[in-house]
Amino acid sequence: MNRAARRRAAREAATTAPAQPPAGALPVPGEIRLANPMSENYAAFIVGNAQHCDRVVAEGTAAGQHLVLCGAGPSLAEHAAEWCGQGDQVWGCNSAAMWLHRQGHKVTHAFSVDQTPHMVVEWLDAPPLEYLVASSCHPHLIEHLLQHQRLVTFFHNFVGIPRPPVSWPDENGIERTEAYEYWLYQLLYPGTVVAGAGLNAVTRAIDVALTMGFERITVLGADCALRARRPCPPNVLLGTPEFTRWLTEDVIMHADGGNALASGATPITLSAPIDGRMWYTKPDMAMTALTLVEMVRVHGERIRLVGDTLPNALKDKPEEFLQRLPRLTDSTGKPIPAYTFAG
């Protein structure tokens, strides 16, 4: 489908797409519901970005290469100098790309699945890198990159748009049915990967990298945890000024020194001791840590996790230990596997 045809299809999809269903019931005790403030706009973002799509991630294009994949966690600052020069490609997720560039480390690509407009601020300087962006990213980010004449390569990031499936007759008159989100991808974009592992950029980037055929993937800065200069004071609760002050003054979340509320992060913080050490994390980080553990177990030496990170603290733990950590559940409350390899 050429660009003009994609524009026409995009306009039709935007005007015929069914409305979002109402929100579900209230959470049950012990349940945390993760919500993205941009979720009602996912379909519109996918439709809007299609008109700018000239290039998508292609299968097997990095066969035999070594990828150094950088998350933005604090440990990135400790390992970038050693590892970035060893990669055929070096990807920086979100703020990690800008930090690597400013610090003079090798970085070839910036990667993001973030749908918030904050990413425009995150990538404001738009240095001369290749930008790997999800089709569901905010259109302002795509426009910003194109205004700077940067090379933008799209892939899809599964976001779970809750709309009814779409049915249509194929060229043989046989009715086909597709989930709404996948229907949009197939209608508007050339064929490419749909990333879906974990909840954060690093695991989604690994999905993309595996599709591209990288032989080795070395992961830096995937801390999935916060670094606290001091423990949270006793009896200090979420929502109090004291707790907010602790998060902003005593807790580091990013290699660039960003605190635990940087980039609009949730203040919800989880903590637990592992082997006598207290770890602090966020719900999405904890679940992503589990996904990284499972990815390493499935892919073995193809994926290496570097640094003092929560996934490394968990990767040798027995299954009964891992079962105690937060997990995603479906609408019936049944746990969703941390990682399912579709390759």
JODA-V825452 format. One record per residue. N is the residue number from 1. OMEGA is omega as a letter, one per 40 degrees, with the letter a starting at -180 (none if undefined). Layout:
N/OMEGA + N/OMEGA
//
This chain:
1/i + 2/a + 3/a + 4/i + 5/i + 6/i + 7/a + 8/i + 9/i + 10/i + 11/i + 12/i + 13/a + 14/a + 15/a + 16/a + 17/i + 18/a + 19/i + 20/i + 21/i + 22/i + 23/a + 24/a + 25/i + 26/i + 27/i + 28/i + 29/a + 30/a + 31/i + 32/i + 33/i + 34/a + 35/i + 36/a + 37/a + 38/a + 39/i + 40/a + 41/a + 42/a + 43/a + 44/i + 45/i + 46/i + 47/a + 48/a + 49/a + 50/a + 51/a + 52/a + 53/i + 54/a + 55/i + 56/i + 57/a + 58/a + 59/i + 60/a + 61/i + 62/a + 63/i + 64/a + 65/i + 66/i + 67/i + 68/a + 69/a + 70/i + 71/a + 72/a + 73/a + 74/a + 75/i + 76/a + 77/a + 78/a + 79/a + 80/a + 81/a + 82/a + 83/a + 84/i + 85/a + 86/a + 87/i + 88/i + 89/i + 90/i + 91/i + 92/a + 93/i + 94/a + 95/i + 96/a + 97/a + 98/i + 99/i + 100/a + 101/a + 102/a + 103/i + 104/i + 105/i + 106/i + 107/a + 108/a + 109/i + 110/a + 111/i + 112/i + 113/a + 114/a + 115/a + 116/i + 117/i + 118/a + 119/i + 120/i + 121/a + 122/a + 123/a + 124/a + 125/i + 126/a + 127/a + 128/i + 129/i + 130/a + 131/i + 132/a + 133/i + 134/i + 135/i + 136/i + 137/a + 138/i + 139/i + 140/i + 141/i + 142/i + 143/i + 144/a + 145/a + 146/i + 147/i + 148/i + 149/i + 150/i + 151/a + 152/i + 153/a + 154/i + 155/i + 156/i + 157/a + 158/a + 159/i + 160/i + 161/a + 162/i + 163/a + 164/i + 165/i + 166/i + 167/i + 168/i + 169/i + 170/a + 171/i + 172/i + 173/i + 174/a + 175/i + 176/i + 177/a + 178/i + 179/a + 180/a + 181/i + 182/i + 183/i + 184/a + 185/a + 186/a + 187/a + 188/a + 189/i + 190/a + 191/i + 192/a + 193/i + 194/i + 195/a + 196/a + 197/i + 198/a + 199/a + 200/a + 201/a + 202/a + 203/i + 204/i + 205/i + 206/i + 207/a + 208/a + 209/i + 210/i + 211/i + 212/i + 213/i + 214/a + 215/i + 216/i + 217/i + 218/a + 219/i + 220/i + 221/i + 222/a + 223/a + 224/a + 225/i + 226/i + 227/a + 228/i + 229/i + 230/i + 231/i + 232/a + 233/a + 234/i + 235/i + 236/a + 237/i + 238/i + 239/i + 240/i + 241/a + 242/i + 243/i + 244/i + 245/i + 246/a + 247/a + 248/a + 249/a + 250/a + 251/i + 252/a + 253/a + 254/i + 255/i + 256/i + 257/i + 258/a + 259/a + 260/i + 261/a + 262/i + 263/i + 264/a + 265/i + 266/i + 267/a + 268/a + 269/i + 270/i + 271/i + 272/i + 273/i + 274/a + 275/i + 276/a + 277/i + 278/i + 279/i + 280/a + 281/i + 282/a + 283/a + 284/i + 285/a + 286/a + 287/i + 288/i + 289/i + 290/i + 291/i + 292/i + 293/a + 294/i + 295/i + 296/i + 297/a + 298/a + 299/i + 300/a + 301/i + 302/i + 303/i + 304/i + 305/a + 306/i + 307/i + 308/a + 309/i + 310/i + 311/i + 312/i + 313/a + 314/a + 315/i + 316/a + 317/i + 318/a + 319/a + 320/i + 321/a + 322/a + 323/a + 324/a + 325/i + 326/i + 327/i + 328/i + 329/i + 330/a + 331/i + 332/a + 333/i + 334/i + 335/i + 336/i + 337/a + 338/i + 339/i + 340/a + 341/a + 342/a + 343/none
//
